[in-house]
Amino acid sequence: MSTPGTTPINLDKLKSTSTDRHSPVSGTVSGSPEPARSIASLDGLRAFSILTVIIAHSRWFFPSFITDNSLFAFVIGNGTHGVAVFFVISGFLITSLLLKEFDKSGTVSLKHFYFRRTLRIFPPFYVLLIVMGLLWLFNVIPEDLRSFVASATYTWAYFPWAHGYFIFHSWSLSIEEQFYLLWPLFFVTFHRRTTLLAACLWIIAVMPCLRVLLYFAAPALRGHEFYMVHGWIDTMMVGCVLALVRHQGHWQMSFRKYVNGWSAIVMAIIAFYVNPLLQESLPKTGAGIFLLGISPTLTALCVGWVLIYLTETRNKVVYFVFNNRVIRHIGVLSYSLYLWQQLFMADRLHLLPYGFLFLIGAAECSHWLVERPSFRLRAYLENLWWPRVRQTATP
């Protein structure tokens, strides 16, 4: 891999694999958990996403002249922009990796995929839940048993009455797990790219209408729409579409022609400023329909545009900004940072500003003491059970 600041690597010639939003590090074939990250700037996007979420959840700490500013209100908001970026990355990366394995071997090993997902996501998450359970047991934080079970079983998306601030962010992990469970199965069943692309486009087109329809048809679920799968699946599908068309000849020509630095800036402004500004400016009914139907998909499309630009750019300055060591390390820690930020940013415990240091320490401990040993175990078991497919493994 090229060092930061050099000309971006040739993505078509890479032999190593990359990771998804929940995979800061993937093991090498030898079993070493050293980073094998092959798609430029994705760590930088992860860093942007997690920093947005952290700032949003610590907004109570900042002075009002900062938080009352429209730039802060629209760009940072409540952290949903950061989550949207995470979801687009997930769709893009998982589909890219499935395509890579299928192109190499003619199939995808679902057992291997689910095995890797399990050892990647479960250990850090359940360590967090154990700590949260102990804090709950000793009355440091309040919790609810039903919500705790929903979090532990990744079913938060199906439990509209779940609550409990300190584990509330598991709603996004619940949605991710549904995607990880179903999309590879769909991919293997209907592996033709034209079929997969048609399915993705159909979901992107239908979901905005479905969200609006369910708002009126299921009033009991109002307010819970964006904690459920249908609130975000079209966002993920945008990433999947980009992965499916990225290396197609005519699409590559279009990318080179239209996807450039200026267009990426325009798309970022639309996604993170114009979009929420429109929502703020519309009458109540129009704003609600816009929020449910148009806004999430528009954000996802704009984020996808920016993602393609950043992963394909030959601009050395942009490449360095999104691939320098500090930014990449934040991206590496993004999963652990996301898991632990809710505890240390909470206004209920008032740990800030020291909470920022506590969060970094917790994320580093999670990475070194939980994630990396899990990667080593995973690589060891892969060498025993899947020696022929480990080189095309999804991280």
NORUR-V871739 format. One line per field, one symbol per residue. ss: DSSP state (A for helix, B for strand, O for the rest). phi: phi as a letter, one per 20 degrees, with the letter a starting at -180 (. if undefined). burial: # if it has 16 or more other C-alpha atoms within 10 Angstrom, else .. Layout:
BEGIN
ss = ???
phi = ???
burial = ???
END
This chain:
BEGIN
ss = OOOOOOOOOOAAAOOOOOOOOOOOOOOOOOOOOOOOOOOOOAAAAAAAAAAAAAAAAOAAAOOAAAAOOAAAAAAAOOOAAAAAAAAAAAAAAAAAAAAAAAAAAOOOOAAAAAAAAAAAAAAAAAAAAAAAAAAAAOOOOOOOAAAAAAAAOOOAAAOOOOOOAAAOOAAAAAAAAAAAAAAAAAAAAOOOAAAAAAAAAAAAAAAAAAAAAAAAAOAAAOOOAAAOAAAOAAAAAAAAAAAAAOOOAAAAAAAAAAOOAAAAAAAAAAAAAAAAAAAAAOOAAAAAAAAAAAAAAAAAAAAAAAAAAAAAOOOAAAAAAAAOAAAAAAAAOAAAAAAAAAAAAOOOOOOOOAAAAAAAAAAAAAAAAAAAAAAAAAAAAAAAAOOOOAAAOOO
phi = .ffgnefgffffdfdeddcefdcfcdfeffofeffcdddfmffffffgfffffffffdffeefffefefffffefeldnffffffgfffgfffffgfffffffednbceffffffffffeefgffffgfffffffffemfcebcgfffffffdldgfdcfdfbogfcfffgffffgfffffefffffffceffffffffffffffeggffffffgeecffefndgeddfffcffffffffffffdgdfgfffffgffdecfffffffffffdcfgfffffefggffffffffedgfffgfffffffgfffedfdffffffgecfffffffffegfffffefffeefffelefefgffffffffffffeedfffffffffffffeecfedffdfff
burial = ...##..##......##############.###.#########################.#.....#....###############################.....##..##..##.###.###..##..##.......#.#...##.###.#######.##.#############.##..##..##..#....##.###.##..##.###.##........#####################.#........#...##...#..##.########.#.......###########################.#...######..####################....##..##.###.###.##..###########.#......##.####
END
